[in-house]
Amino acid sequence: MTKLYLDIDGVLLTKRNTKSADSGAEFVEFVTRHFDCYWLTTHCKGDAQTAVRYLSRYYDRDSLDKLTKVKATDWQTLKTEGIDFSSDFYWIDDAPFESERQQLIKNQVVDRLIIADLNRENELMKVKDQLLTLAKSITGPQTRRADA
Protein backbone atom coordinates (compact mmCIF):
# COMPACT_ATOMS: atom_id res chain seq x y z
CA MET A 1 0.00 0.00 0.00
CA THR A 2 1.25 3.46 -0.87
CA LYS A 3 2.44 5.55 2.07
CA LEU A 4 1.03 9.01 2.61
CA TYR A 5 2.84 11.52 4.81
CA LEU A 6 0.54 14.15 6.31
CA ASP A 7 1.20 17.58 7.71
CA ILE A 8 -1.41 19.10 10.04
CA ASP A 9 -1.16 22.90 10.08
CA GLY A 10 -2.11 24.18 6.65
CA VAL A 11 -3.36 20.76 5.52
CA LEU A 12 -5.86 19.35 8.02
CA LEU A 13 -6.21 22.63 9.91
CA THR A 14 -6.34 26.21 8.70
CA LYS A 15 -3.49 28.41 9.84
CA ARG A 16 -5.52 31.51 10.69
CA ASN A 17 -8.47 31.28 13.07
CA THR A 18 -7.57 27.63 13.43
CA LYS A 19 -10.34 25.21 12.48
CA SER A 20 -10.64 21.97 10.57
CA ALA A 21 -10.14 22.36 6.86
CA ASP A 22 -13.20 22.43 4.61
CA SER A 23 -14.04 18.81 3.71
CA GLY A 24 -11.47 17.72 6.29
CA ALA A 25 -13.56 14.82 7.62
CA GLU A 26 -14.19 13.51 4.10
CA PHE A 27 -10.49 13.82 3.28
CA VAL A 28 -9.51 11.96 6.48
CA GLU A 29 -11.93 9.16 5.55
CA PHE A 30 -10.42 8.91 2.06
CA VAL A 31 -6.73 8.93 2.99
CA THR A 32 -7.04 6.54 5.94
CA ARG A 33 -8.98 4.08 3.77
CA HIS A 34 -6.68 4.17 0.73
CA PHE A 35 -3.19 4.86 2.08
CA ASP A 36 -0.78 3.74 4.76
CA CYS A 37 -0.72 7.10 6.55
CA TYR A 38 2.10 8.67 8.57
CA TRP A 39 2.32 11.97 10.42
CA LEU A 40 4.95 14.35 9.08
CA THR A 41 4.26 17.35 11.27
CA THR A 42 5.75 19.26 14.18
CA HIS A 43 2.86 17.85 16.23
CA CYS A 44 4.31 14.35 16.00
CA LYS A 45 7.93 13.45 16.47
CA GLY A 46 7.78 9.82 17.49
CA ASP A 47 4.37 9.76 19.24
CA ALA A 48 1.27 9.63 17.02
CA GLN A 49 -1.05 10.32 19.95
CA THR A 50 0.24 13.89 20.30
CA ALA A 51 -1.10 14.66 16.81
CA VAL A 52 -4.47 13.07 17.53
CA ARG A 53 -4.77 14.92 20.84
CA TYR A 54 -3.99 18.18 19.06
CA LEU A 55 -6.63 17.50 16.39
CA SER A 56 -9.26 16.48 18.98
CA ARG A 57 -10.24 20.12 19.42
CA TYR A 58 -11.12 20.40 15.73
CA TYR A 59 -12.40 17.02 14.47
CA ASP A 60 -15.33 14.80 15.43
CA ARG A 61 -15.01 11.40 17.14
CA ASP A 62 -15.42 9.45 13.89
CA SER A 63 -12.57 11.33 12.20
CA LEU A 64 -10.39 11.02 15.29
CA ASP A 65 -10.95 7.25 15.35
CA LYS A 66 -9.69 7.12 11.77
CA LEU A 67 -6.73 9.38 12.60
CA THR A 68 -5.59 7.02 15.36
CA LYS A 69 -4.51 4.69 12.52
CA VAL A 70 -1.98 7.26 11.29
CA LYS A 71 1.52 6.17 12.31
CA ALA A 72 4.25 8.28 13.86
CA THR A 73 7.43 9.42 12.19
CA ASP A 74 10.51 10.60 14.00
CA TRP A 75 12.65 13.42 12.68
CA GLN A 76 14.81 16.16 14.14
CA THR A 77 15.55 18.99 11.71
CA LEU A 78 13.93 18.30 8.34
CA LYS A 79 10.65 16.50 7.82
CA THR A 80 12.29 14.55 5.02
CA GLU A 81 14.27 12.68 7.71
CA GLY A 82 10.97 10.89 8.46
CA ILE A 83 10.33 9.75 4.87
CA ASP A 84 11.13 6.23 3.71
CA PHE A 85 12.55 7.09 0.28
CA SER A 86 12.70 3.43 -0.74
CA SER A 87 8.90 3.16 -0.55
CA ASP A 88 6.06 4.25 -2.81
CA PHE A 89 4.80 7.45 -1.14
CA TYR A 90 3.26 10.90 -1.37
CA TRP A 91 3.78 13.80 1.01
CA ILE A 92 1.14 16.48 1.55
CA ASP A 93 2.41 19.73 3.06
CA ASP A 94 1.57 23.39 2.76
CA ALA A 95 5.04 24.90 3.06
CA PRO A 96 8.03 22.58 2.87
CA PHE A 97 11.44 24.15 3.41
CA GLU A 98 13.71 24.57 0.39
CA SER A 99 16.18 22.20 2.07
CA GLU A 100 13.41 19.58 2.24
CA ARG A 101 12.68 20.08 -1.46
CA GLN A 102 16.39 19.61 -2.15
CA GLN A 103 16.30 16.27 -0.32
CA LEU A 104 13.38 15.20 -2.50
CA ILE A 105 15.26 16.27 -5.62
CA LYS A 106 18.39 14.45 -4.45
CA ASN A 107 16.32 11.27 -4.00
CA GLN A 108 14.53 11.84 -7.34
CA VAL A 109 11.08 11.96 -5.73
CA VAL A 110 10.15 15.65 -5.87
CA ASP A 111 7.08 14.64 -7.89
CA ARG A 112 5.76 12.91 -4.75
CA LEU A 113 5.27 16.23 -2.94
CA ILE A 114 1.75 17.65 -3.05
CA ILE A 115 1.39 21.24 -1.92
CA ALA A 116 -1.90 22.07 -0.20
CA ASP A 117 -3.14 25.65 -0.06
CA LEU A 118 -6.24 25.92 2.10
CA ASN A 119 -6.79 29.46 0.85
CA ARG A 120 -8.08 27.89 -2.37
CA GLU A 121 -11.69 26.73 -2.45
CA ASN A 122 -12.27 22.96 -2.09
CA GLU A 123 -8.53 22.40 -1.72
CA LEU A 124 -8.65 19.02 0.03
CA MET A 125 -11.07 17.64 -2.57
CA LYS A 126 -8.65 18.81 -5.26
CA VAL A 127 -5.80 17.07 -3.41
CA LYS A 128 -7.96 13.95 -3.18
CA ASP A 129 -8.57 14.07 -6.96
CA GLN A 130 -4.85 14.61 -7.54
CA LEU A 131 -4.03 11.55 -5.43
CA LEU A 132 -6.55 9.47 -7.37
CA THR A 133 -5.06 10.62 -10.68
CA LEU A 134 -1.50 9.97 -9.54
CA ALA A 135 -2.35 6.54 -8.20
CA LYS A 136 -3.96 5.58 -11.51
CA SER A 137 -0.99 6.81 -13.52
CA ILE A 138 1.41 4.78 -11.39
CA THR A 139 -0.53 1.54 -11.35
CA GLY A 140 -1.90 1.88 -14.88
CA PRO A 141 -4.73 -0.27 -16.16
CA GLN A 142 -4.90 -3.64 -14.51
CA THR A 143 -4.81 -6.32 -17.16
CA ARG A 144 -4.81 -10.05 -16.76
CA ARG A 145 -3.99 -12.68 -19.33
CA ALA A 146 -6.62 -15.35 -19.74
CA ASP A 147 -3.97 -18.10 -19.76
CA ALA A 148 -2.15 -16.83 -16.67
HURA-V910350 format. One record per backbone hydrogen bond with DSSP energy under -1.0 kcal/mol. NH is the residue of the N-H (numbers start at 1). CO is the residue of the C=O. E is the energy in kcal/mol with one decimal. If there is no record, write none. Layout:
nh={NH | NH}
co={CO | CO}
e={E | E}
This chain:
nh={3 | 4 | 5 | 6 | 7 | 10 | 11 | 12 | 13 | 14 | 21 | 24 | 27 | 28 | 29 | 30 | 31 | 32 | 33 | 34 | 35 | 36 | 37 | 38 | 39 | 40 | 44 | 46 | 50 | 52 | 53 | 54 | 55 | 56 | 58 | 59 | 64 | 65 | 66 | 67 | 68 | 69 | 70 | 71 | 81 | 82 | 83 | 85 | 87 | 90 | 91 | 92 | 93 | 101 | 102 | 103 | 104 | 105 | 106 | 107 | 108 | 109 | 112 | 113 | 114 | 116 | 120 | 123 | 126 | 127 | 128 | 129 | 130 | 131 | 132 | 133 | 134 | 135 | 136 | 137 | 138 | 139 | 140 | 148}
co={88 | 36 | 90 | 38 | 92 | 13 | 8 | 8 | 8 | 19 | 12 | 21 | 23 | 24 | 25 | 26 | 27 | 28 | 29 | 30 | 31 | 2 | 35 | 4 | 71 | 6 | 41 | 73 | 47 | 48 | 49 | 50 | 51 | 52 | 55 | 55 | 60 | 61 | 62 | 63 | 64 | 66 | 67 | 37 | 78 | 79 | 80 | 83 | 84 | 3 | 112 | 5 | 114 | 97 | 98 | 99 | 100 | 101 | 102 | 103 | 105 | 104 | 109 | 110 | 91 | 93 | 117 | 120 | 122 | 123 | 124 | 125 | 126 | 127 | 128 | 129 | 130 | 131 | 132 | 133 | 134 | 135 | 136 | 145}
e={-2.8 | -2.1 | -2.9 | -3.0 | -1.3 | -3.0 | -2.2 | -1.8 | -2.2 | -2.6 | -2.4 | -2.4 | -2.4 | -2.7 | -2.2 | -2.1 | -2.9 | -2.3 | -1.1 | -1.9 | -1.8 | -2.7 | -1.0 | -2.8 | -3.1 | -3.4 | -1.7 | -2.4 | -1.2 | -1.6 | -2.8 | -1.9 | -2.3 | -1.2 | -2.3 | -1.8 | -2.5 | -2.5 | -1.6 | -2.5 | -1.3 | -1.6 | -1.3 | -2.7 | -1.8 | -2.4 | -1.3 | -1.1 | -1.7 | -1.6 | -2.7 | -2.9 | -2.1 | -2.1 | -2.4 | -1.4 | -1.9 | -2.6 | -2.8 | -1.8 | -1.7 | -2.8 | -2.3 | -1.5 | -3.3 | -2.2 | -2.3 | -1.2 | -1.8 | -2.4 | -2.4 | -2.3 | -2.3 | -2.6 | -2.3 | -2.4 | -2.8 | -2.7 | -1.9 | -2.1 | -1.7 | -2.4 | -2.7 | -1.1}
